[in-house]
């Protein structure tokens, strides 16, 4: 029983995107040559921050998920209580803050900003035309959070921040489209809903491709052959995601394709 409930809680953290974002952070840290001790703390801090945001999503969306018949969630299937999900979302947030502040006040304050941005999406921005803002800011903050862990703290190049934000924008559209019709029934009107499928598909392709173009053109040390392969792979993934986004019922693999595209570009950033 305990193991089953623990597994249900783990599913409520949205483990795939949470681990993916923490992995991107670790790759950023490797690319910036962050010492191993700080690298581990930074990655774990982001992982628990993502867990907190994921858990709060399932807690705050419980009534909407029941109305939309979201049987893919442990909360709506009764495998874990809303109280437990809520409490662990606070615990995960506290752990992420303790880890971040252990690296200094700059990283601690940045983690507060990351939690505010993530929770703001769940607390209402996801249902408005400003739904894109938390994703853009949240992804854009990641490389800043990493470099603030240095002693003394520093800020990454502007194009690294912009490329990360663009990847966040593409991820938002890819994450929202599979629930487009279910969300409309429950009153959610995020930016992808407002723009529609066709425009959203274009945004996915343009934002992901633009991020990759920034990475391969601004990275001074990256091998040209590796850059070309990475850019081509990003284009293929972005175009495939855009094509799937135009289906009458967009599949969830769209988000997975964009996560892979993000991974490709973070690796390019690490190499460059």
N, C-alpha and C positions, 0 to 999 in steps of 0.2 A: 504493500500500500504506500509506504513512504517513498520507495523508489519510483513508483508510478506517478506519484504527485510531484516528485522532484523532476521527473522527465517532462511532465506537463508544464511545470514552471519554466523549464529550459526552452520548450517550444514557444512559450509566451514571450521570451526575450527576443524573438525573431533572430535566431542564431546565425542563419546564413549571411544576411547583410551585416549583422553585428561583427561576426568574425572577419568578414571581408573588409570592413572599414578599419578594424584593428590591424589587419594584415597590411593594408595600404599604409597605415601609420608606421608600422615596423619597417616597411620598405623605404618610406621617406627617411626614417631615422638612419637606416643603413646608408642611403644615398648621401646624407649629410654627415656621415661618419660620426654619429652620436655614440659615445661610450656605451658598452654593453649594459651596464647597470641602469643608466638612464633610459636606454632603449627599452628594456623590459618594463620598467615602471611606466613609461609613456604609453606603451602598447596596452598594458593591463588597465591603465586609467581610461583610455579610450574604449576598451572593450566593456568595462563596467558602466561607462557612460552610455554606450549604445544599448546595453542590457536595460538600463533604467528607462531609456526612451521607448524601447520596444515593449517593456512591461506596462508602462503608462499608457501606451497606445491601446493595448488589449483591455486595460482597466477602463479607460475613458470611453472607449468605443463599444463597450459591452452591449448596451441597449441597441445601438445602431447595428451591430453585428448580428444580434438575434433577429432584428427586423429584416435584415438582408439575408437571413438564412446562411450565415458564414459558418458552415460546419467544419471548415478547415482549421478552426481555432479551438484550443483546449478549453477556453473559458465558456464558449457557447455549447460545448459538448458536456460541460459539467465535470471535467476532469480535474479542475482546480478552481478554488473559490476566488471571487473578485477581491475579497479582503486580502488574501495571500498575495495575489498579483500586485495589488496596490502597495502593500507593506514592503515587498521585496524590491519594488521600483524605487522606494525611498532608501532602502538599504544599499542598493547598487549605486545610487547617486552619492550617498555618503562615502562609500569606498572609493569611488572615482575622485572625489574631492580630497580625501586624505592622501591618496597616491599623488595627485597633482601638486598639492601644497608641499609634499615632501621634497619636491624638486625646486621649490622657490615660490615666492608670491606671484611672480609673473605667470607661471604655468597654472597656479591655483586660480587666479582671476580669469585666465583664459578658459579654464574648465568650467567655471561658473557660467561664462558666456555660452559655452557649448551646450550645457544643460538647459539654459534658458531658451536657446534657439531650438533645440530638439523638442522640449516640452511645449513651446509655443505653437509648434505645428499640431501637436495632439490636442492642445487646449482650444483650438478654433481656427488657426490659419489654414489648416488643411481643407476647410470648407469655403474658402474665399479665393479671390483672384490673386491674393498675395501668397498662395501656397508654395510658390517657387522660392520665396525668400529664405526660409530655413534651410533648404537644401543647398542653395548657392552659398550662403554664409557658412553653413556647417562644413561643407567640403572645403571651402576656401580657408577655413580656420585650421584645418588639419596640419598643413606644413608649418604654419606659424606656431602652433602648439609644440611641434617637434623642436624647432630651432630656439624657442624660448627656454628649452631645457638645458641649453648650453650655459656655461659659465665663462664670460658674461652672456646674458641672453642676446639673441640677434633676431633679425627678421629676414625671411627668404626673399629672393628676387620677385618683382611684381608679376612676372609672367608665370611663375610657379603657382602663385596664389590664384591668378586668373584662370589658368588651365584647370586647377582643382575645382574652382567654382563652376566652370563650364561642364565638367564631368558630373558635378552634383545636379546641375539643371537637367542634363540628359537622363540621369538616374531617376529624378522625380517624375518626369513624363513616362518613363518606362515602367515605373512602379505603380503609377496611377491608372494607366490605360486598361489593364485587365479587369479592374473593378468599375469601369466607366458606367455601365448600365445599372449595376447594383447600387452604386453610390447615388445615382440620379433618383432612384426610388426612395432613398433615405434623406434626400435634401442636400447632399454634398455638391458644392459647385466650386471645385478647385479650378485653377487656371487651365489644366488640360481639358476639363469638361467645357469650360467657356470657349476655348479655341476650337475644340472638336478634334476628331481623329486625324483628319488629313494634315491640319496645321501642326498637330502634336507630333505626327510622324516626321514631318520636316524638321521640327525643332530638335528631335532626338538625333537625327543625322547631322545637322549643322553644328550643334553644340559639341557633340563628341568629336567630329572631324576637326573643328576649330581648336579644341583642346589639344588634340594630337599634333596639329600643325604648329601650334605654339611651342610644344615640347621639342619637336624635331628641328625647328628653325632657330630656337633660342639656346638650346643646349650646345655649348661650345666644344665639349669633349666627346660627344657621342659619335660612334662610328657611323659613317654615312650609309653603309649597307644595312646595318642594324636599324637605323632610323627609318629607312625606306620600307623595310619589312614590317616594322611596328606600325607605321602610318598606314600601310596597305591593309594590315590585319584589322586595324581600327575601323577603316572605311568599310571593309567587308562586314564586320560585326554590326556597325551602325546602320548600314543599308539593310541588312537582314532584319534587324530589330524594327526598322521603319516599315519594311514590307509587312511584317507580322502585325504591326500596329494598325494596319488598314483592314484587317480581317473584321468580320461582323462581331466576333467575340475574341478580342486580342488575348493570346495565351500568356501565361506567367513567365514563360521562358524569355520573353522580351527583357525583363529585368535582369535575368541571369546573363544574357548576352551583353548587356551594358556593364554589368559587374566585371565580366571578362575584359571588355574594352578598357574599363578603368584600370584593371590590373596591368594590362599591356602598357598603358601610358605611365603608370606609376613606376613600372620596371624601367621604362625609357628615361623617366626622371632620375631614377636611381643611377642608371648608367651614365647619364649626362651631367 
